[in-house]
Amino acid sequence: MDLNRSCSVKLNDGHIMPVLGCDTLASNDVPKSKASEATTVAIDVGFQHFDAAYVYQNEEEVGEAIQEKISEGTVKRKDIVYTKLWTTFRCPELVRPALERSLKALRLDYVDLFIIHLPLAIKPGEELMPKDANREVILETVDLCDTWAAMEKCKDAGLTKSIGVSNFNHKQLEMTLNEPGLKYKPVCNQVECHPCLNQSKLLEFCKAKDIVLVASSALGSQKDPTWVAGGSPSPLEEPILNAIAKKHNRNPGQVALRFQLQ
């Protein structure tokens, strides 16, 4: 697999990111040890871009695998590792401690990219998804621009090379870009994107603002019944995608990834 740095994209702050990355998200029924195993395999086949997150609850396992491979000399620290600010840490005073917590788990002095996982804020605390007596998620009112200013301070402190966002629509991006005293633009916006959800309008907006759109769930999202409607199409089962794959002697997954790259 050719995953060298010639297959990369330049971010608006000058840093480079490989176009293909390995997501470390796994469903709750998958043992955490599998995150370490999967990261090891991904490094062995050539991945240089790893997407972690506090909410995945496996940063320690991912960090362990990366450190082992660095010790072996298989990879160098210059390879891309990033993590995400979970939404219970959206209050400005919690941003840096949250990043430092992830750095400790990943066994790193800095990450290459730190992104806001979701534009909404949830009640601070150790619970990942705090809920009230009616089982409703307890939201918190936090100014998005205040959170972004705290992200900028993390970059200035050398705890992350780049900063970005995830799951933002164009209005939320505009709010961030129009922040008075904005020091750094988001380098990326990570959203679900695949042939069944091509995000064409958001992609054009991001291009116009020199923000890279990072496609998560490029092969289709996990069909978690708590948030994905039953009967939702699966990109890898799409007849057109399969016809293209057959024509070019490829599998549907390869075609779906080529769709993103083109």
Steps between C-alpha positions, in 0.01 A plus 500: 500500500646836397429726794813713488502875549463571128135401559439793732310824530641832617300668777442875519760534777769337287501156660456184293246220553496162320172464312425150629462449872416227748203566727526343846127496578352161592157393621451433871503122455857506363772445767722804550805284432387480139574873462866431571499202266328695219737796538800266481368339181422843349858616567642180352310548173610861468248733665651828625179673612310389812168640620444461873245651739439521873145370459628182331644404841800324347768770475729306735488193277560707185788683669654172614507365145646821358774515763594136441536565128702816561732299727539239226581771247204404281359854519626839612322756715456724194216272390159653558312432824198702605221493751173678572360722773193324638191711546499481883825701487370787288532757782815704423668422833464126431649494150870487586457251790302276262778509242764435766296202619495358147872565454574304816286210378663507155848534657576805287633849568277646229249398236517605139134599495244574771140544392168586663303176474151655493370857486261444791595505868392251767508530879862472622603195698635148471187361335541488123131562440331635816121473499219628718219304666317488166804347329560820304858617444582796724622782277719789608511856365855575387602759242661317208742787446620478861580133447687582180707764678602233752596271211721776362679522836573127484666552163701795634610283794641238264258231611368463145635599162164566339141553613175420326137401543269207440131469414462874436254636244580810297330735748706366789813533288408858414446578868852379574656676201328828588616495861647841592872461550515162326864385505482166319242364259390140538721291273231237450140400555448127549154374406342177385546487125461217248319434168160493675575826686734699279486832694542689171376838628706484818803389298473804272466731800807348666703527181409868470624559855819289458374243750561132423190283522604172667268210420417281798312174447618503139368145455171582675426552868439227755128425502449582865120489549518780758586754230482335156154435360420144404511443127765766442700419185843342531748644249675164458171342393413765242445338155679781312802482729516122458466529121794743487704271725429201276589696186838602638576175686486672838286459810227750602711633787782598265254678272346687795845623610592603145175698491627702798845557356366624167 
